Amino acid sequence: LSVKRPAPVLPLVTVQRASATPLYRQLREGYRAAIVERRLRPGQRLPSTRALAAELGISRIPVLQAFQQLLAEGYFESRVGAGTFVASALPQDARAGSGTGTPEPTRPGRRPVSRRSGLLPPPRVAPWLAGAGAFRMNETALEHFPFATWGRLVSRHARHPRRDQLAYGDPMGSLPFREALASYLRSARGVRCEAEQVMVVSGSQQALELTSRVLLEPGSAVWVEEPGYGGARDVLTMAGARLVPVPVDGEGLDVQAGAALFDRVRAVYVTPSHQYPLGMTMTASRRLQLLDWARRRGAWVIEDDYDSEYRYGSQPVASLQGLDRDARVVYIGTFSKVLFPALRVGYVVLPPDLVPRFAAVREAMDICPPALYQAALTDFLGDGHFARHVRKMRELYGGRRAALADALAHGLGGAPELLGDEAGLHLTLALPRGGDRQVAMRAAARGLLAMPLSSCYLGPATRQGLVLGFGGTPLDSIVPAVQRLSPLLAR
Amino acid sequence: LSVKRPAPVLPLVTVQRASATPLYRQLREGYRAAIVERRLRPGQRLPSTRALAAELGISRIPVLQAFQQLLAEGYFESRVGAGTFVASALPQDARAGSGTGTPEPTRPGRRPVSRRSGLLPPPRVAPWLAGAGAFRMNETALEHFPFATWGRLVSRHARHPRRDQLAYGDPMGSLPFREALASYLRSARGVRCEAEQVMVVSGSQQALELTSRVLLEPGSAVWVEEPGYGGARDVLTMAGARLVPVPVDGEGLDVQAGAALFDRVRAVYVTPSHQYPLGMTMTASRRLQLLDWARRRGAWVIEDDYDSEYRYGSQPVASLQGLDRDARVVYIGTFSKVLFPALRVGYVVLPPDLVPRFAAVREAMDICPPALYQAALTDFLGDGHFARHVRKMRELYGGRRAALADALAHGLGGAPELLGDEAGLHLTLALPRGGDRQVAMRAAARGLLAMPLSSCYLGPATRQGLVLGFGGTPLDSIVPAVQRLSPLLAR
């Protein structure tokens, strides 16, 4: 049915012999463009490769290569005994093109996207989080990480990997690493677990994401701490959960207040070792009360133990999970704070009956974690480097915290109210007169990245203050930074 | 209100001085257990640290440490001038315990999990995928990977990381790596893109997961190729999508058949460069037809370009994305096949208007990709190692494919029907008489991991055959493996 058109006498495509682009590719691109732009029409006859090569003054080899490929891609078709033609079945109204550059929609058309992808605003950076500066949250003393040791372990596994470290792995993670993690968590964190319950993830964020997928329906209600951690609220929001902000008092999450607010929740998200951002430790009685409530309610407890390695006044507090007799706690931890964030390694300890579902969801989500870091971390834990590093950093951060508390006491005059235990990588300076966002904005302009406490509330903020990270702020920067901060607080 | 109870004369806890567990921890654990197990009651008075140390015959220091910690955790409370007491507010019916070991639910209670987490069966391994053996899919020639070079690049970045490679990164991935990827994709794959559109992910699975989250509502209909790739169907299923299997013919996905079956779809998932599993290339006319349909329908096109670096009869086929004038194609690629799977690095090229949503969803899901591999891969691409490796492997795999095709022609007698272009890491041997699962089961018993073609169908299989991977099967294993396979096919 296609109209036979004569082969053009002059080639429609030209080639530049001096170009860095190989001749065959120039030809291929030229023909593709000519076809897509309708300069060559379906069914149109093409010159023979011999004739084209002669016409272009080039060897026949690149012409054959180009034709072979255009045939493979279906732009050309070959008819026995008749030669080569532009494929006859190109649609009449094709609007496609070729070349490089960002395509622009020719007309908008329908571009439907999911409702849930719009539940969160596009990533934006609050002024108190932009750039580098003293007191920035989520920073660690990277310069004290033992990169020589770490590099040696990573190099060894990168150069001489075991074959099973190269293929697709277990969606739960590598077993030797999970054994090392289970052993660490049992002894250092009082977590009751076997390696079979431990899943390796890319950090606490992925742990929360997986947990939400397995435990929550869209519309499930979840208790979150008020004030609390925005990253957890984001992932729960995107899972379609209804967040119930439950106030935190001096003992941690107020279970009775939560029960009075809204009791029919599927899960509760807590940071019992070091409440984010207020910094207190959930008391034993609250822990027992929470677990008891969860058992009666049939709710899950999501324990985020993000920085509990760092306590300066006492030994680390044991996990909530270790008290749980009903396998209701999903325990989440990360190496982002104890090693460094770009590592992207964390872990989640699962109630045994949830393991198959977590494994199935994880496999569909991203198959398995990368192997190299798991291998290197297994050695890092097993050879004692991790324990040494934590001990060293505990002393270092303890010094930074003390220096910050001292500087605030001296700089502000009187006794500033510092919230939180001597733990973690941040403390909160209460601002009884409020205005924490304004102070944080002015501080940001001076290179001080203090997070306003009010930004950690889902509802109206009942307290205001500045959350000051000291993990990435060296000792000798602390006094000058507080000196820059003090005048802003005096107003 | 709490009843004052006298301090016990004998300590409720004992310590073992010879134990490897430090004394303070023995004390802490002992008191925690005694409180949780109700041997010590709320409000009960504790002995003084001096008395307890004397009673136990140990130094007072570990006793002070243990008490300090039990106070911090809220198990103990201190009353000014009166001494130390078991915290008064422990709930009466607490059932919690301490110690190690896997907790068993004391009674099942409600343990609600999400419906979507049950949409996929727990990971299970079909007989034709279990263990190691010839023809296993998704394997690559790991022994030919340049680990010395790779290890050198990885070591350099692990030992001497840039500071910005250690902190939390951009949810899109590191910009230098995305620039290297964009440059590679423009020149080698005909993808029209700028670095700003490229997102680094952990592989094609995570790319599909993200794409589903951003583009699909629960219940959205999606065309998938029939037969097609199970991994993609899994992630779409878990996203709540309704899968519409659209038959694939010799030209690729049959757009007209799809439109006749069910036209109101939100997206279509295709493998146009090398259809999985049948191996043909989607023709140019079909590509234009698909893009035209997508534009008119307002549907998205998800292009999975999983192994297109490997074509042996011709140069790689340009991407479908490169023909798209309407920014409707989400282009997905991975390093799992060209480098190795455990790397967990892939990429997705986004329509520019979708970038903010993808970034927001990715940030909530797992914040950002790990830094080290991105840094090492930037060098690996930029220094030409990648291109060299692909060239070398193309020759190697081309040889394996030819040897397999030859061995099948000789071993089976006559002309076996081999489906698919000379490309990728697998070919499909058609079994006109069917019974492919039975053959695959018998083959698995002989250490041959041939995937039955019928297992790639969502509906009833219209073709049967064996999908034979040759990526991980060395040249000298191919003839013996075909000799073991042949008798099974003769029945």
Boltz contact constraints between the chains, C-beta under 6 A:
constraints:
  - contact:
      token1: [A, 68]
      token2: [B, 314]
      max_distance: 6.0
  - contact:
      token1: [A, 69]
      token2: [B, 314]
      max_distance: 6.0
  - contact:
      token1: [A, 69]
      token2: [B, 315]
      max_distance: 6.0
  - contact:
      token1: [A, 72]
      token2: [B, 281]
      max_distance: 6.0
  - contact:
      token1: [A, 72]
      token2: [B, 314]
      max_distance: 6.0
  - contact:
      token1: [A, 73]
      token2: [B, 284]
      max_distance: 6.0
  - contact:
      token1: [A, 73]
      token2: [B, 317]
      max_distance: 6.0
  - contact:
      token1: [A, 74]
      token2: [B, 283]
      max_distance: 6.0
  - contact:
      token1: [A, 74]
      token2: [B, 284]
      max_distance: 6.0
  - contact:
      token1: [A, 75]
      token2: [B, 284]
      max_distance: 6.0
  - contact:
      token1: [A, 87]
      token2: [B, 284]
      max_distance: 6.0
  - contact:
      token1: [A, 87]
      token2: [B, 285]
      max_distance: 6.0
  - contact:
      token1: [A, 89]
      token2: [B, 285]
      max_distance: 6.0
  - contact:
      token1: [A, 90]
      token2: [B, 285]
      max_distance: 6.0
  - contact:
      token1: [A, 90]
      token2: [B, 288]
      max_distance: 6.0
  - contact:
      token1: [A, 91]
      token2: [B, 288]
      max_distance: 6.0
  - contact:
      token1: [A, 91]
      token2: [B, 289]
      max_distance: 6.0
  - contact:
      token1: [A, 91]
      token2: [B, 292]
      max_distance: 6.0
  - contact:
      token1: [A, 94]
      token2: [B, 288]
      max_distance: 6.0
  - contact:
      token1: [A, 94]
      token2: [B, 292]
      max_distance: 6.0
  - contact:
      token1: [A, 95]
      token2: [B, 325]
      max_distance: 6.0
  - contact:
      token1: [A, 96]
      token2: [B, 288]
      max_distance: 6.0
  - contact:
      token1: [A, 96]
      token2: [B, 291]
      max_distance: 6.0
  - contact:
      token1: [A, 96]
      token2: [B, 323]
      max_distance: 6.0
  - contact:
      token1: [A, 96]
      token2: [B, 325]
      max_distance: 6.0
  - contact:
      token1: [A, 97]
      token2: [B, 325]
      max_distance: 6.0
  - contact:
      token1: [A, 100]
      token2: [B, 186]
      max_distance: 6.0
  - contact:
      token1: [A, 100]
      token2: [B, 192]
      max_distance: 6.0
  - contact:
      token1: [A, 101]
      token2: [B, 192]
      max_distance: 6.0
  - contact:
      token1: [A, 102]
      token2: [B, 194]
      max_distance: 6.0
  - contact:
      token1: [A, 102]
      token2: [B, 352]
      max_distance: 6.0
  - contact:
      token1: [A, 103]
      token2: [B, 192]
      max_distance: 6.0
  - contact:
      token1: [A, 103]
      token2: [B, 324]
      max_distance: 6.0
  - contact:
      token1: [A, 103]
      token2: [B, 325]
      max_distance: 6.0
  - contact:
      token1: [A, 103]
      token2: [B, 327]
      max_distance: 6.0
  - contact:
      token1: [A, 105]
      token2: [B, 326]
      max_distance: 6.0
  - contact:
      token1: [A, 105]
      token2: [B, 327]
      max_distance: 6.0
  - contact:
      token1: [A, 106]
      token2: [B, 325]
      max_distance: 6.0
  - contact:
      token1: [A, 106]
      token2: [B, 326]
      max_distance: 6.0
  - contact:
      token1: [A, 109]
      token2: [B, 298]
      max_distance: 6.0
  - contact:
      token1: [A, 110]
      token2: [B, 298]
      max_distance: 6.0
  - contact:
      token1: [A, 113]
      token2: [B, 214]
      max_distance: 6.0
  - contact:
      token1: [A, 113]
      token2: [B, 215]
      max_distance: 6.0
  - contact:
      token1: [A, 114]
      token2: [B, 216]
      max_distance: 6.0
  - contact:
      token1: [A, 114]
      token2: [B, 217]
      max_distance: 6.0
  - contact:
      token1: [A, 117]
      token2: [B, 214]
      max_distance: 6.0
  - contact:
      token1: [A, 117]
      token2: [B, 357]
      max_distance: 6.0
  - contact:
      token1: [A, 117]
      token2: [B, 361]
      max_distance: 6.0
  - contact:
      token1: [A, 120]
      token2: [B, 360]
      max_distance: 6.0
  - contact:
      token1: [A, 120]
      token2: [B, 364]
      max_distance: 6.0
  - contact:
      token1: [A, 122]
      token2: [B, 356]
      max_distance: 6.0
  - contact:
      token1: [A, 122]
      token2: [B, 360]
      max_distance: 6.0
  - contact:
      token1: [A, 123]
      token2: [B, 359]
      max_distance: 6.0
  - contact:
      token1: [A, 123]
      token2: [B, 360]
      max_distance: 6.0
  - contact:
      token1: [A, 123]
      token2: [B, 363]
      max_distance: 6.0
  - contact:
      token1: [A, 142]
      token2: [B, 166]
      max_distance: 6.0
  - contact:
      token1: [A, 147]
      token2: [B, 159]
      max_distance: 6.0
  - contact:
      token1: [A, 151]
      token2: [B, 155]
      max_distance: 6.0
  - contact:
      token1: [A, 151]
      token2: [B, 158]
      max_distance: 6.0
  - contact:
      token1: [A, 151]
      token2: [B, 159]
      max_distance: 6.0
  - contact:
      token1: [A, 154]
      token2: [B, 158]
      max_distance: 6.0
  - contact:
      token1: [A, 155]
      token2: [B, 151]
      max_distance: 6.0
  - contact:
      token1: [A, 155]
      token2: [B, 155]
      max_distance: 6.0
  - contact:
      token1: [A, 158]
      token2: [B, 151]
      max_distance: 6.0
  - contact:
      token1: [A, 158]
      token2: [B, 154]
      max_distance: 6.0
  - contact:
      token1: [A, 159]
      token2: [B, 147]
      max_distance: 6.0
  - contact:
      token1: [A, 159]
      token2: [B, 151]
      max_distance: 6.0
  - contact:
      token1: [A, 165]
      token2: [B, 342]
      max_distance: 6.0
  - contact:
      token1: [A, 166]
      token2: [B, 142]
      max_distance: 6.0
  - contact:
      token1: [A, 166]
      token2: [B, 340]
      max_distance: 6.0
  - contact:
      token1: [A, 166]
      token2: [B, 342]
      max_distance: 6.0
  - contact:
      token1: [A, 167]
      token2: [B, 341]
      max_distance: 6.0
  - contact:
      token1: [A, 168]
      token2: [B, 341]
      max_distance: 6.0
  - contact:
      token1: [A, 186]
      token2: [B, 100]
      max_distance: 6.0
  - contact:
      token1: [A, 192]
      token2: [B, 100]
      max_distance: 6.0
  - contact:
      token1: [A, 192]
      token2: [B, 101]
      max_distance: 6.0
  - contact:
      token1: [A, 192]
      token2: [B, 103]
      max_distance: 6.0
  - contact:
      token1: [A, 194]
      token2: [B, 102]
      max_distance: 6.0
  - contact:
      token1: [A, 202]
      token2: [B, 366]
      max_distance: 6.0
  - contact:
      token1: [A, 205]
      token2: [B, 366]
      max_distance: 6.0
  - contact:
      token1: [A, 205]
      token2: [B, 367]
      max_distance: 6.0
  - contact:
      token1: [A, 206]
      token2: [B, 366]
      max_distance: 6.0
  - contact:
      token1: [A, 209]
      token2: [B, 365]
      max_distance: 6.0
  - contact:
      token1: [A, 214]
      token2: [B, 113]
      max_distance: 6.0
  - contact:
      token1: [A, 214]
      token2: [B, 117]
      max_distance: 6.0
  - contact:
      token1: [A, 215]
      token2: [B, 113]
      max_distance: 6.0
  - contact:
      token1: [A, 216]
      token2: [B, 114]
      max_distance: 6.0
  - contact:
      token1: [A, 217]
      token2: [B, 114]
      max_distance: 6.0
  - contact:
      token1: [A, 234]
      token2: [B, 364]
      max_distance: 6.0
  - contact:
      token1: [A, 235]
      token2: [B, 364]
      max_distance: 6.0
  - contact:
      token1: [A, 238]
      token2: [B, 364]
      max_distance: 6.0
  - contact:
      token1: [A, 283]
      token2: [B, 74]
      max_distance: 6.0
  - contact:
      token1: [A, 284]
      token2: [B, 73]
      max_distance: 6.0
  - contact:
      token1: [A, 284]
      token2: [B, 74]
      max_distance: 6.0
  - contact:
      token1: [A, 284]
      token2: [B, 75]
      max_distance: 6.0
  - contact:
      token1: [A, 284]
      token2: [B, 87]
      max_distance: 6.0
  - contact:
      token1: [A, 285]
      token2: [B, 87]
      max_distance: 6.0
  - contact:
      token1: [A, 285]
      token2: [B, 89]
      max_distance: 6.0
  - contact:
      token1: [A, 285]
      token2: [B, 90]
      max_distance: 6.0
  - contact:
      token1: [A, 288]
      token2: [B, 90]
      max_distance: 6.0
  - contact:
      token1: [A, 288]
      token2: [B, 91]
      max_distance: 6.0
  - contact:
      token1: [A, 288]
      token2: [B, 94]
      max_distance: 6.0
  - contact:
      token1: [A, 288]
      token2: [B, 96]
      max_distance: 6.0
  - contact:
      token1: [A, 289]
      token2: [B, 91]
      max_distance: 6.0
  - contact:
      token1: [A, 291]
      token2: [B, 96]
      max_distance: 6.0
  - contact:
      token1: [A, 292]
      token2: [B, 91]
      max_distance: 6.0
  - contact:
      token1: [A, 292]
      token2: [B, 94]
      max_distance: 6.0
  - contact:
      token1: [A, 298]
      token2: [B, 109]
      max_distance: 6.0
  - contact:
      token1: [A, 298]
      token2: [B, 110]
      max_distance: 6.0
  - contact:
      token1: [A, 314]
      token2: [B, 68]
      max_distance: 6.0
  - contact:
      token1: [A, 314]
      token2: [B, 69]
      max_distance: 6.0
  - contact:
      token1: [A, 314]
      token2: [B, 72]
      max_distance: 6.0
  - contact:
      token1: [A, 315]
      token2: [B, 69]
      max_distance: 6.0
  - contact:
      token1: [A, 317]
      token2: [B, 73]
      max_distance: 6.0
  - contact:
      token1: [A, 323]
      token2: [B, 96]
      max_distance: 6.0
  - contact:
      token1: [A, 324]
      token2: [B, 103]
      max_distance: 6.0
  - contact:
      token1: [A, 325]
      token2: [B, 95]
      max_distance: 6.0
  - contact:
      token1: [A, 325]
      token2: [B, 96]
      max_distance: 6.0
  - contact:
      token1: [A, 325]
      token2: [B, 97]
      max_distance: 6.0
  - contact:
      token1: [A, 325]
      token2: [B, 103]
      max_distance: 6.0
  - contact:
      token1: [A, 325]
      token2: [B, 106]
      max_distance: 6.0
  - contact:
      token1: [A, 326]
      token2: [B, 105]
      max_distance: 6.0
  - contact:
      token1: [A, 326]
      token2: [B, 106]
      max_distance: 6.0
  - contact:
      token1: [A, 327]
      token2: [B, 103]
      max_distance: 6.0
  - contact:
      token1: [A, 327]
      token2: [B, 105]
      max_distance: 6.0
  - contact:
      token1: [A, 340]
      token2: [B, 166]
      max_distance: 6.0
  - contact:
      token1: [A, 341]
      token2: [B, 167]
      max_distance: 6.0
  - contact:
      token1: [A, 341]
      token2: [B, 168]
      max_distance: 6.0
  - contact:
      token1: [A, 342]
      token2: [B, 165]
      max_distance: 6.0
  - contact:
      token1: [A, 342]
      token2: [B, 166]
      max_distance: 6.0
  - contact:
      token1: [A, 342]
      token2: [B, 371]
      max_distance: 6.0
  - contact:
      token1: [A, 344]
      token2: [B, 370]
      max_distance: 6.0
  - contact:
      token1: [A, 352]
      token2: [B, 102]
      max_distance: 6.0
  - contact:
      token1: [A, 356]
      token2: [B, 122]
      max_distance: 6.0
  - contact:
      token1: [A, 357]
      token2: [B, 117]
      max_distance: 6.0
  - contact:
      token1: [A, 359]
      token2: [B, 123]
      max_distance: 6.0
  - contact:
      token1: [A, 360]
      token2: [B, 120]
      max_distance: 6.0
  - contact:
      token1: [A, 360]
      token2: [B, 122]
      max_distance: 6.0
  - contact:
      token1: [A, 360]
      token2: [B, 123]
      max_distance: 6.0
  - contact:
      token1: [A, 361]
      token2: [B, 117]
      max_distance: 6.0
  - contact:
      token1: [A, 363]
      token2: [B, 123]
      max_distance: 6.0
  - contact:
      token1: [A, 364]
      token2: [B, 120]
      max_distance: 6.0
  - contact:
      token1: [A, 364]
      token2: [B, 234]
      max_distance: 6.0
  - contact:
      token1: [A, 364]
      token2: [B, 235]
      max_distance: 6.0
  - contact:
      token1: [A, 364]
      token2: [B, 238]
      max_distance: 6.0
  - contact:
      token1: [A, 365]
      token2: [B, 209]
      max_distance: 6.0
  - contact:
      token1: [A, 366]
      token2: [B, 202]
      max_distance: 6.0
  - contact:
      token1: [A, 366]
      token2: [B, 205]
      max_distance: 6.0
  - contact:
      token1: [A, 366]
      token2: [B, 206]
      max_distance: 6.0
  - contact:
      token1: [A, 367]
      token2: [B, 205]
      max_distance: 6.0
  - contact:
      token1: [A, 370]
      token2: [B, 344]
      max_distance: 6.0
  - contact:
      token1: [A, 371]
      token2: [B, 342]
      max_distance: 6.0
